[in-house]
Amino acid sequence: MINIFGCDNEAVFLDIIQDTVFSQTALLPKKYAFHRFRNAEELLKCLDERIIVPHLLIIDAHFDMCRTKECADRLHEFYPSCKLMIMSEGEDDLFLSFECDSCGTISKLSLPSKLPGTLAAILPRIDERSAEMIQLTVYGNERRPERINLRYSEIIYLECVMKKVYVTFSDGSCRRVKCSVWREIMQKFCMLPFAVPHQNYIVNMNYISKMTSTTLTISPIGKCISISKYRLRDFKALFELLPEKTVSGHFLP
């Protein structure tokens, strides 16, 4: 499912976007859904919950008393691959478009005539899996920080050692992550398939090959991680929420 977010304080513009989305996607083979947001709090709450993954977000340049930049920053933090389009009211909004790192702008006055062609060009090129990515800043070989975009499936686990955070990838490599506090990383990964078995670990549960009441084993690297007795019940509950087709391991009592 490809999710399109429309953000405007005025219902008339949301209606235009919604009608255009439905007309442009009616004959396309992929499935699309449109989600309306009348204020910034609704949008930020949705982004924070990480339940609905946005693929395209169309937002008014002056959304909810000029909170567009705030919303754009949150979007890029959680969904760096999501496309962002700004609805502008004049040339003064072009600078905001650059600030928000949008893929383009469209005039609100010409929305009914310009939006159909714009969506016709953008929607077929959106990869449903592209939003399943996260941006991390890691240290390279020369100890210089660099930003990288990763699919969640590329991350096996993250570990906090002496206040330093390390991420291990599916190819077995490990990099140090630039962050101020471990709590920031935990907030980034507070959704399935990630869970916290121990206060110093965040694990991609799709890589669990074996689990007992005290430890879990990560494949293909064979890493064993302790499970805190205080987290066991919640961790097991989250593990059982994973779709069956993605779970490679099993739970042993």
C-alpha positions as a Markdown table, in Angstrom:
| # | Residue | x | y | z |
|---|---|---|---|---|
| 1 | Met | 0.0 | 0.0 | 0.0 |
| 2 | Ile | 1.3 | 3.4 | -1.0 |
| 3 | Asn | 0.2 | 6.1 | 1.4 |
| 4 | Ile | -0.3 | 9.7 | 0.4 |
| 5 | Phe | -0.6 | 12.4 | 3.1 |
| 6 | Gly | -2.4 | 15.7 | 2.4 |
| 7 | Cys | -1.8 | 18.5 | 4.9 |
| 8 | Asp | -3.8 | 21.7 | 4.9 |
| 9 | Asn | -5.9 | 23.7 | 7.3 |
| 10 | Glu | -8.6 | 24.3 | 4.7 |
| 11 | Ala | -10.8 | 21.3 | 3.8 |
| 12 | Val | -11.3 | 22.6 | 0.2 |
| 13 | Phe | -7.7 | 22.0 | -0.7 |
| 14 | Leu | -7.7 | 18.6 | 0.9 |
| 15 | Asp | -10.7 | 17.7 | -1.1 |
| 16 | Ile | -8.9 | 18.8 | -4.3 |
| 17 | Ile | -5.9 | 16.6 | -3.5 |
| 18 | Gln | -8.0 | 13.6 | -2.5 |
| 19 | Asp | -10.2 | 13.8 | -5.6 |
| 20 | Thr | -7.1 | 14.1 | -7.8 |
| 21 | Val | -5.3 | 11.1 | -6.0 |
| 22 | Phe | -8.4 | 8.9 | -6.5 |
| 23 | Ser | -8.8 | 9.8 | -10.2 |
| 24 | Gln | -5.1 | 9.4 | -11.0 |
| 25 | Thr | -4.7 | 6.0 | -9.2 |
| 26 | Ala | -8.0 | 4.4 | -10.3 |
| 27 | Leu | -6.3 | 2.5 | -13.1 |
| 28 | Leu | -2.9 | 2.0 | -11.6 |
| 29 | Pro | -1.9 | -1.6 | -10.6 |
| 30 | Lys | -0.6 | -0.6 | -7.1 |
| 31 | Lys | -2.9 | 0.1 | -4.2 |
| 32 | Tyr | -3.0 | 3.7 | -2.8 |
| 33 | Ala | -4.5 | 5.3 | 0.2 |
| 34 | Phe | -5.1 | 9.0 | 1.0 |
| 35 | His | -4.8 | 10.4 | 4.6 |
| 36 | Arg | -6.0 | 13.9 | 5.5 |
| 37 | Phe | -4.4 | 16.1 | 8.2 |
| 38 | Arg | -6.0 | 19.5 | 9.2 |
| 39 | Asn | -3.3 | 20.4 | 11.8 |
| 40 | Ala | 0.3 | 19.8 | 12.7 |
| 41 | Glu | -0.5 | 17.9 | 15.9 |
| 42 | Glu | -2.4 | 15.2 | 14.0 |
| 43 | Leu | 0.4 | 14.8 | 11.5 |
| 44 | Leu | 3.2 | 14.7 | 14.1 |
| 45 | Lys | 1.3 | 12.2 | 16.2 |
| 46 | Cys | 0.8 | 9.9 | 13.1 |
| 47 | Leu | 4.5 | 10.2 | 12.2 |
| 48 | Asp | 5.6 | 9.5 | 15.8 |
| 49 | Glu | 3.3 | 6.4 | 16.1 |
| 50 | Arg | 5.1 | 4.8 | 13.0 |
| 51 | Ile | 1.9 | 2.8 | 12.1 |
| 52 | Ile | 1.1 | 4.4 | 8.7 |
| 53 | Val | 4.2 | 4.7 | 6.5 |
| 54 | Pro | 4.0 | 7.8 | 4.2 |
| 55 | His | 5.4 | 7.7 | 0.7 |
| 56 | Leu | 4.3 | 11.1 | -0.6 |
| 57 | Leu | 3.4 | 14.1 | 1.6 |
| 58 | Ile | 1.8 | 17.2 | 0.1 |
| 59 | Ile | 1.8 | 20.1 | 2.6 |
| 60 | Asp | 0.8 | 23.7 | 2.6 |
| 61 | Ala | 3.7 | 26.1 | 2.9 |
| 62 | His | 2.0 | 27.8 | 5.9 |
| 63 | Phe | 0.5 | 24.7 | 7.4 |
| 64 | Asp | -0.9 | 25.2 | 10.9 |
| 65 | Met | 0.5 | 28.7 | 11.6 |
| 66 | Cys | 3.8 | 28.1 | 9.7 |
| 67 | Arg | 4.7 | 24.7 | 11.3 |
| 68 | Thr | 5.6 | 23.3 | 7.9 |
| 69 | Lys | 9.4 | 23.2 | 8.6 |
| 70 | Glu | 8.8 | 21.4 | 11.9 |
| 71 | Cys | 6.7 | 18.7 | 10.2 |
| 72 | Ala | 9.2 | 18.4 | 7.3 |
| 73 | Asp | 12.0 | 17.8 | 9.8 |
| 74 | Arg | 10.1 | 15.1 | 11.6 |
| 75 | Leu | 9.2 | 13.4 | 8.3 |
| 76 | His | 12.8 | 13.4 | 7.1 |
| 77 | Glu | 14.0 | 12.1 | 10.5 |
| 78 | Phe | 11.7 | 9.1 | 10.4 |
| 79 | Tyr | 11.1 | 8.6 | 6.7 |
| 80 | Pro | 14.1 | 10.0 | 4.7 |
| 81 | Ser | 12.9 | 8.4 | 1.5 |
| 82 | Cys | 9.4 | 9.9 | 1.6 |
| 83 | Lys | 8.8 | 12.5 | -1.2 |
| 84 | Leu | 7.7 | 15.9 | 0.0 |
| 85 | Met | 5.8 | 18.4 | -2.0 |
| 86 | Ile | 5.1 | 22.0 | -0.9 |
| 87 | Met | 1.9 | 23.9 | -1.9 |
| 88 | Ser | 3.0 | 27.5 | -2.3 |
| 89 | Glu | 1.2 | 30.8 | -2.4 |
| 90 | Gly | 3.9 | 32.8 | -4.1 |
| 91 | Glu | 7.6 | 33.2 | -4.8 |
| 92 | Asp | 8.3 | 33.9 | -1.1 |
| 93 | Asp | 7.7 | 30.2 | -0.4 |
| 94 | Leu | 10.4 | 29.0 | -2.7 |
| 95 | Phe | 13.1 | 29.4 | 0.0 |
| 96 | Leu | 11.0 | 27.4 | 2.4 |
| 97 | Ser | 10.9 | 24.6 | -0.2 |
| 98 | Phe | 14.7 | 24.4 | -0.1 |
| 99 | Glu | 14.7 | 24.6 | 3.7 |
| 100 | Cys | 12.3 | 21.7 | 3.9 |
| 101 | Asp | 14.3 | 19.7 | 1.3 |
| 102 | Ser | 11.2 | 19.1 | -0.8 |
| 103 | Cys | 11.1 | 17.4 | -4.2 |
| 104 | Gly | 9.2 | 20.4 | -5.7 |
| 105 | Thr | 6.5 | 23.0 | -5.2 |
| 106 | Ile | 3.1 | 23.5 | -6.7 |
| 107 | Ser | 1.0 | 26.7 | -6.7 |
| 108 | Lys | -2.2 | 26.4 | -4.6 |
| 109 | Leu | -4.0 | 28.7 | -7.0 |
| 110 | Ser | -3.4 | 26.3 | -9.9 |
| 111 | Leu | -3.8 | 23.1 | -7.8 |
| 112 | Pro | -6.8 | 21.7 | -9.7 |
| 113 | Ser | -5.1 | 22.1 | -13.1 |
| 114 | Lys | -1.5 | 21.3 | -12.2 |
| 115 | Leu | -1.8 | 18.5 | -9.6 |
| 116 | Pro | -3.2 | 15.8 | -12.0 |
| 117 | Gly | -0.2 | 16.0 | -14.3 |
| 118 | Thr | 2.2 | 16.1 | -11.3 |
| 119 | Leu | 0.8 | 13.0 | -9.7 |
| 120 | Ala | 0.7 | 11.2 | -13.0 |
| 121 | Ala | 4.4 | 11.7 | -13.2 |
| 122 | Ile | 5.3 | 10.9 | -9.6 |
| 123 | Leu | 3.0 | 8.1 | -8.4 |
| 124 | Pro | 4.0 | 5.3 | -10.8 |
| 125 | Arg | 7.6 | 5.8 | -9.9 |
| 126 | Ile | 7.1 | 5.5 | -6.1 |
| 127 | Asp | 8.5 | 2.2 | -4.7 |
| 128 | Glu | 6.4 | 0.9 | -1.9 |
| 129 | Arg | 9.5 | -0.4 | -0.1 |
| 130 | Ser | 11.4 | 2.9 | -0.4 |
| 131 | Ala | 9.8 | 4.3 | 2.8 |
| 132 | Glu | 11.1 | 1.3 | 4.8 |
| 133 | Met | 14.3 | 3.2 | 5.4 |
| 134 | Ile | 16.0 | 5.1 | 8.1 |
| 135 | Gln | 18.8 | 7.7 | 8.1 |
| 136 | Leu | 21.8 | 7.2 | 10.5 |
| 137 | Thr | 25.0 | 9.2 | 10.9 |
| 138 | Val | 27.9 | 6.8 | 11.3 |
| 139 | Tyr | 31.6 | 7.1 | 11.5 |
| 140 | Gly | 33.6 | 6.1 | 8.4 |
| 141 | Asn | 37.1 | 4.6 | 8.1 |
| 142 | Glu | 38.7 | 8.0 | 8.7 |
| 143 | Arg | 36.5 | 8.6 | 11.7 |
| 144 | Arg | 34.5 | 11.2 | 9.9 |
| 145 | Pro | 30.7 | 11.2 | 10.3 |
| 146 | Glu | 28.6 | 10.5 | 7.2 |
| 147 | Arg | 24.9 | 10.1 | 6.7 |
| 148 | Ile | 23.7 | 6.9 | 5.2 |
| 149 | Asn | 20.2 | 5.7 | 4.3 |
| 150 | Leu | 19.5 | 2.1 | 5.2 |
| 151 | Arg | 16.6 | -0.3 | 4.8 |
| 152 | Tyr | 15.4 | -1.6 | 8.1 |
| 153 | Ser | 16.1 | -5.1 | 6.9 |
| 154 | Glu | 19.8 | -4.3 | 6.6 |
| 155 | Ile | 20.1 | -3.7 | 10.3 |
| 156 | Ile | 20.5 | -6.8 | 12.6 |
| 157 | Tyr | 21.0 | -5.1 | 15.9 |
| 158 | Leu | 22.3 | -2.0 | 17.7 |
| 159 | Glu | 24.3 | -2.1 | 20.9 |
| 160 | Cys | 25.3 | 0.6 | 23.5 |
| 161 | Val | 28.8 | 0.0 | 25.0 |
| 162 | Met | 30.2 | 2.6 | 27.4 |
| 163 | Lys | 27.8 | 5.3 | 26.1 |
| 164 | Lys | 28.9 | 4.6 | 22.5 |
| 165 | Val | 26.4 | 3.1 | 20.0 |
| 166 | Tyr | 27.3 | 0.5 | 17.4 |
| 167 | Val | 25.1 | -0.9 | 14.6 |
| 168 | Thr | 25.7 | -4.4 | 13.0 |
| 169 | Phe | 24.5 | -4.9 | 9.4 |
| 170 | Ser | 23.2 | -7.9 | 7.6 |
| 171 | Asp | 26.6 | -8.4 | 5.9 |
| 172 | Gly | 28.3 | -8.7 | 9.3 |
| 173 | Ser | 30.0 | -5.3 | 9.3 |
| 174 | Cys | 29.8 | -3.0 | 12.3 |
| 175 | Arg | 29.9 | 0.8 | 12.4 |
| 176 | Arg | 29.8 | 3.3 | 15.3 |
| 177 | Val | 26.7 | 5.5 | 15.2 |
| 178 | Lys | 26.9 | 9.3 | 16.0 |
| 179 | Cys | 24.3 | 10.2 | 18.7 |
| 180 | Ser | 24.3 | 12.1 | 21.9 |
| 181 | Val | 22.2 | 9.7 | 24.0 |
| 182 | Trp | 21.1 | 6.1 | 23.6 |
| 183 | Arg | 17.5 | 7.2 | 24.2 |
| 184 | Glu | 17.5 | 8.9 | 20.8 |
| 185 | Ile | 18.3 | 5.6 | 19.1 |
| 186 | Met | 15.7 | 3.8 | 21.0 |
| 187 | Gln | 13.1 | 6.3 | 19.9 |
| 188 | Lys | 14.1 | 5.9 | 16.3 |
| 189 | Phe | 13.6 | 2.1 | 16.5 |
| 190 | Cys | 10.5 | 2.0 | 18.7 |
| 191 | Met | 8.5 | -0.1 | 16.2 |
| 192 | Leu | 8.3 | -3.6 | 14.7 |
| 193 | Pro | 10.3 | -5.5 | 13.8 |
| 194 | Phe | 12.6 | -3.9 | 16.4 |
| 195 | Ala | 12.4 | -4.6 | 20.1 |
| 196 | Val | 14.6 | -4.2 | 23.2 |
| 197 | Pro | 15.5 | -7.5 | 25.0 |
| 198 | His | 18.0 | -5.8 | 27.2 |
| 199 | Gln | 18.6 | -2.2 | 28.1 |
| 200 | Asn | 21.8 | -2.1 | 26.0 |
| 201 | Tyr | 20.4 | -3.8 | 22.8 |
| 202 | Ile | 17.9 | -3.1 | 20.1 |
| 203 | Val | 17.3 | -6.2 | 17.9 |
| 204 | Asn | 15.7 | -6.8 | 14.5 |
| 205 | Met | 13.5 | -9.7 | 15.5 |
| 206 | Asn | 13.4 | -11.1 | 11.9 |
| 207 | Tyr | 17.0 | -12.2 | 12.5 |
| 208 | Ile | 16.2 | -14.3 | 15.7 |
| 209 | Ser | 16.9 | -18.0 | 15.0 |
| 210 | Lys | 16.5 | -19.2 | 18.6 |
| 211 | Met | 15.1 | -17.8 | 21.8 |
| 212 | Thr | 14.9 | -19.1 | 25.4 |
| 213 | Ser | 13.6 | -17.5 | 28.5 |
| 214 | Thr | 17.0 | -15.9 | 29.1 |
| 215 | Thr | 18.8 | -15.6 | 25.8 |
| 216 | Leu | 18.3 | -15.2 | 22.0 |
| 217 | Thr | 20.5 | -16.1 | 19.1 |
| 218 | Ile | 20.9 | -13.8 | 16.1 |
| 219 | Ser | 21.5 | -15.4 | 12.7 |
| 220 | Pro | 23.5 | -15.5 | 10.5 |
| 221 | Ile | 26.3 | -14.2 | 12.8 |
| 222 | Gly | 25.4 | -16.5 | 15.8 |
| 223 | Lys | 25.4 | -13.6 | 18.3 |
| 224 | Cys | 23.8 | -14.5 | 21.7 |
| 225 | Ile | 22.1 | -11.7 | 23.6 |
| 226 | Ser | 20.7 | -11.8 | 27.1 |
| 227 | Ile | 17.0 | -11.1 | 27.7 |
| 228 | Ser | 16.2 | -9.2 | 30.8 |
| 229 | Lys | 13.6 | -11.0 | 33.0 |
| 230 | Tyr | 11.8 | -7.6 | 33.3 |
| 231 | Arg | 11.5 | -7.3 | 29.5 |
| 232 | Leu | 10.8 | -11.0 | 28.7 |
| 233 | Arg | 7.0 | -10.8 | 28.6 |
| 234 | Asp | 6.8 | -7.7 | 26.5 |
| 235 | Phe | 9.5 | -8.9 | 24.2 |
| 236 | Lys | 7.8 | -12.2 | 23.6 |
| 237 | Ala | 4.5 | -10.4 | 22.9 |
| 238 | Leu | 6.1 | -8.2 | 20.3 |
| 239 | Phe | 7.9 | -11.2 | 18.7 |
| 240 | Glu | 4.5 | -13.0 | 18.3 |
| 241 | Leu | 3.1 | -9.9 | 16.6 |
| 242 | Leu | 5.4 | -10.3 | 13.6 |
| 243 | Pro | 3.8 | -11.6 | 10.4 |
| 244 | Glu | 4.5 | -15.3 | 10.2 |
| 245 | Lys | 6.2 | -15.1 | 6.8 |
| 246 | Thr | 8.9 | -12.8 | 8.2 |
| 247 | Val | 9.7 | -14.8 | 11.4 |
| 248 | Ser | 12.7 | -17.1 | 10.9 |
| 249 | Gly | 13.0 | -18.3 | 14.4 |
| 250 | His | 10.9 | -19.9 | 17.2 |
| 251 | Phe | 10.4 | -19.4 | 20.9 |
| 252 | Leu | 11.5 | -22.1 | 23.3 |
| 253 | Pro | 10.0 | -22.1 | 26.8 |
